[in-house]
Amino acid sequence: MISAVVLAAGLSRRMGQLKLLLPWGKSTVIGQIVTTLEGSGITEIVVVTGFRAGEVAAAIKGARTRIVHNLHYAEGGMLSSTQVGLRALGEEVTGALLCLGDQPQMRPETVKLILRRAEDAGVERVLVPSYRMRAGHPILLPRATWDRVLSAERSLRDCLQGMRREITYVEVDTASVLADLDTPEEYERAWKGSTTA
């Protein structure tokens, strides 16, 4: 069983407002991500909250999610949220699909492709989507890697760098795996693109 871990604890400093609650389609940024995962065959979605956790949880109320809170979101960054998410998963979970909470452009086709590749390989390799030789998200972490992530102290990037021999890059035909929303300008461009697509 592969579960999704959605990192939704950040402070949104560069955006100037909580980007997870910004409008996206008929929903919000975080709502769109959950909807995409629900439509991609993921049976368990764990959302890791932090900053303004109650509002984030309220935005996805009624969705098929489980909320866990990262007490150290302000100083722990993505690594601490990933650790909280992994610890919340049960023994039956063989892999965690690590999703960014500010990537509403994520496509169901990309998620399904990664899930198929993971199942074909027995959930033994770290799977990273790649567009034109650039690595993106979501990332599949097999259970065999979790202990190293849980014991890491620096950053998630450094942790993944240490696993580079265990990474398989999955080529995709969409730049959406590279896109996230950090600034108002990035959001405006992405929002306009989503409404005209």
Secondary structure, 3 states (H helix, E strand, C coil): CEEEEEEECCCCCCCCCCHHHCEECCEEHHHHHHHHHHCCCCCCEEEEECCCHHHHHHHCCCCCCEEEECCCHHHHHHHHHHHHHHHCCCCCCCEEEEEECCCCCCCHHHHHHHHHHHHHCCCCCEEEEEECCEECCCEEEEHHHHHHHHHCCCCHHHHHHCCHHHEEEEECCCHHHHCCCCCHHHHHHHHHHHHHC
